Amino acid sequence: LSLSLSLFIYVIVQGQVADPSLTKLKYRGMIHTVFTVVKEEGVMSLFRGSKFALLRQGTYGTIRLGIYYNLKSLYESRYHGSDMPLLYLVALGGTAGIIGSFVTTPTDVMRVRTQANYQAKTPGILSSFINITKIEGINGLYRGAVPNAQRAAIVNGVQIPTYDVTKRNLLSAGFSDSKPTHFSASLFAGFLGSCFSQPVDVAKTRMMNQKLNADKNIKLYKGVIDTILSTARHEGVPALWKGFVPTFCRLGPWNVCFFMSYEQFKILDTWLKGNTTPSF
């Protein structure tokens, strides 16, 4: 899934790369970006950086979701199956996202750099790690770690609890615990996650993509707030949601695939423990 959706990540990055003039836009929307990139760089360029995306998603997804659902299960076990309050779910999701994002920030930096620098040959994971460390030090691997963690906190604090709460409400309204219910809840979670995370995602991408100048000082963006204000000032407030369509095209299907798979694995796990007859 990460490989097939990496083209949406590439479109997002290309749509957010800052032009030197801060006003001239090379790409106008998702479809125009796809056609322009294919025309200038070839079809395979849409999947540029997929190796980094696979590595990041494998580690990031495991960490954040493992933390969230294990701690949620512990809470429910301690309080005899009672539902965790929404505020707790948001805090738990945000915390899990922060931890996962911090661990995987280096892979995210390498992915963004690779996708933005389309003229260079795609580097390997190890060579990219060595090159960034050699030129910019260990700090270079964590460039954009703060906005990355902020985005992860927002996405996970909104996305995962939204699925749980939406599913809970649908079941309370009389809907069955079935695939249509899981699909609706997961798609809505992806939509809200995209809405809330996009401004921080724009800031994160631009901060990760900027490089040190000759004096080892960063001139263009100085932090998340500065990036957001600068983008809004030079390009308008709507620019903060630049790339929303490809973001939702990535998060929407990802949420549907993940949560629906998760529900099926829960059924399988219950069946393997001999507690019920499976109904996939």
N, C-alpha and C positions, 0 to 999 in steps of 0.2 A: 504493500500500500504506500509506504514511504517513497519507493522508487517511482511508482506511477503518478504520484502527486507532486514529485519534485519539480515538474514543469510549472506548477502553480506558484511554488516558492520562488522559482527563477523569475517568473513574471512579476511577482511582488517586488523583488529586489531591484529589477531593472526599472520598475515604475517609480522607485523611491530614490534611485541614485541622483544625487544633487548635481544640477548643472552649474558650472562656474558662475553663470550670470544670475542664478537663483530664480530666473523668471522664464527662460526658454525651456519648453517642455518637448522632449523628443518623443515620448510615448503618450498616446491619448486613448486610454481605456485598455481593457484586457485583450480584446480581439485584435486591436491595432498593434499592441505590443507583441503578441504571438506572431502575427504576420511579418512585422518588421524584423524581429529576431531571427525567424526562419529564413527570411530573404537575405539578411546580412551575414548570418553566422551558421546557418544550416539547422536541420531538424534536431540533430543530436545535442545542439547547444541548449535546448530546452531542458535537458536532463543533466546539465552541468552541475557538479557538486552533489550528485546523488549519493556517492559513497559516504560523504560527510553527513548527509541527511539520514541515511540508514543507520550509521553509527550513533548519531545523536538520538534518533527516535527510539532505538533499541534500549539505550541506557536511560534516557530521560523518562520515557513512558513507564518503564519498569519501576524506577525509583518513586515517581510521584504517585502513581496509582497503587503501588504496593504499600506506601505509607498511608495513603488515604483510606483504603478499604480495610487494611488490617487494624488501624486505630478505630475506625468506625465499628468494626465487628467487636472489638474489645469493649467499646462503650455500650453497645447493645447487649452484650453478654452480661456486663456488670449491672445494667439497669433492667434486666429481665426482658429484653426484646423491645424496649421502648424506643421510639424514633429519636434520633439526635436532633436537637433544635437547629433551626436554619442558621443562626449566628455561629454556632459551633461548626456546622458543615462548611460555611464560608471560610472561617478561620483555619480549619483543618485543610481544606483544599488549597488555600493560599500558602500555608506553611509547606505543604508537600511540594507545591510548585516551585517555591523559592529554593528548597534544598536540591531538587532535581535540576533546576536551571543552573545553579552555581556549579554543580559537578560537571555539567555538559557544556558550559559556556565556551571552552576552547574549541570544541567541534563546531559550534555555531559560528564562531569568528572565522574559522577556516572555510566554512561553507559560504558565508556571505562574501568573503574576499574572493573566493574562486568564482562565484557567480557574477560578481561585479566586474572583475578583471577579465572580460571575455577574450581579450586579444592574446593573453598568455596561454601557454599549454597547461592543461589541467594537472596540478601537482598531486603526488601521492599523499596519503595521510601523514606518514612519518616525515616526508620532506617538507610538507607545509608546516608541520609543527616545529621542525628545526629552523626553517627560514624565519618564521615570525619570532621565535625565541632569540635567534641570533641578532636580528636587526632591532627588535623592540624590547627584548627581555621577556621574562615571565608575565609581566604586566600586560604585554601585548596580547597574550592569549585570553586575558580577562577584560579586554577593552569592550565596554558596553555591558559589563556584568550587572551593573546596577539597574539600567533599564530592562535588561534581560530578566532579572529577578522580579522587577515590578510588573512586567508583562506576564510572567509566569504566575505571579500571585493573583493578578486580575483574571487571567484566563481560567486557572484552576479554581479560584474562589468563586467564579461565576458558572463555569461550564459543568463541573462535576456535580455541585449541589443542585444546579438547575435540573439536571437529569433526574437526580434522586427525588427532588421535590415535585417535579412535573409528573413523574411516574406515580408517585404516591397520591397526588391529587386525582390523576386519571383513574386510578384504581378505586379511590374513594367515591368517584362520580359514577361508578358502575361499569367501567371498562374492564375487560378481562386482562390478565397478566399474559399478554400474547405479543407476537411480533409487531402488529400495527401499533400497539401501545409503546413498545420499545423504540420503534422507528420514529414516532411522533415526538417522544420525549428527547431522544438523542439529536434529532434535527433541530429542534428548538434550542437545545443547549448549545449547539454549534453556532446558531445565529446570534444568540445573546453574547457568547464568548467573542465572536468576531466584532460585534458592535462596541463592546467595552474595551477590547484590547488594541484596536487598530491605531489610535493615536500614539500609544506607547510603542507599538510595533514599528511605526514609522520612525520614531525617535531612536529606537534600538538599532534598526538597520542602518540609519545614517551615521550614528556614532560608531558602530562597528566597522563601517566601510571607510571612515576617514583615517588617514595615516598621519604619522608624525612628520613635521616639516624638518628642515635642516637644523633648526635650533632646539629640536625635541619638545616643541610646544604645540599644543593643539589650538588652532586659531578659529576654526569654523564653528564648532559646537562645544560648549563647556559643561553640559549636563542635560538631563532629561527635560527639565523645565525650559532651559535656554533653547534646546532643540525644537521643542513644541512651539514656543513663542516666536522663534526665528522663522520657522516654517509657516506659521499662520500669518506673520507679518509680511513676508516676501511673496508667499504663494496663495494666501487666503486660508480661512479656516477649513474649507472642504478638503484642502490638501492633506489634512491630518487623517483623513479616511481614504487617502489614495491607496489603491490596491485592495479595497474592501471586497470587491467581487471575487478576485482570485483567492483572497483569504478565506471567504466563506465557501468557495468551491473546494478548498482544501480541508477546512475544519468541519464543514457539513458532512461530506462523505466519510471523513475519518471518524467522526463521532458516531455516525450510524454504524459503520463497520465494527468499531471497537465495542460500543455498548451492546449491540445485538449479539456479537460474538461472546461478550462477557456473560450475557444472560444465558446463552446456550451452554457455556462452560459451567455455569452455576448448576444448571439442570443435570449435566453430566456428572459433576462432582457429587451432587446429592444422590444420584443413582448408583454411583460407584460405592458410596457408603452404605448402600442398601436401604435407604430411607423412603424411596418412592419409585414409581415406574416412570421412566423418561417419556416426555412428550415434546419432542423438538419441533 
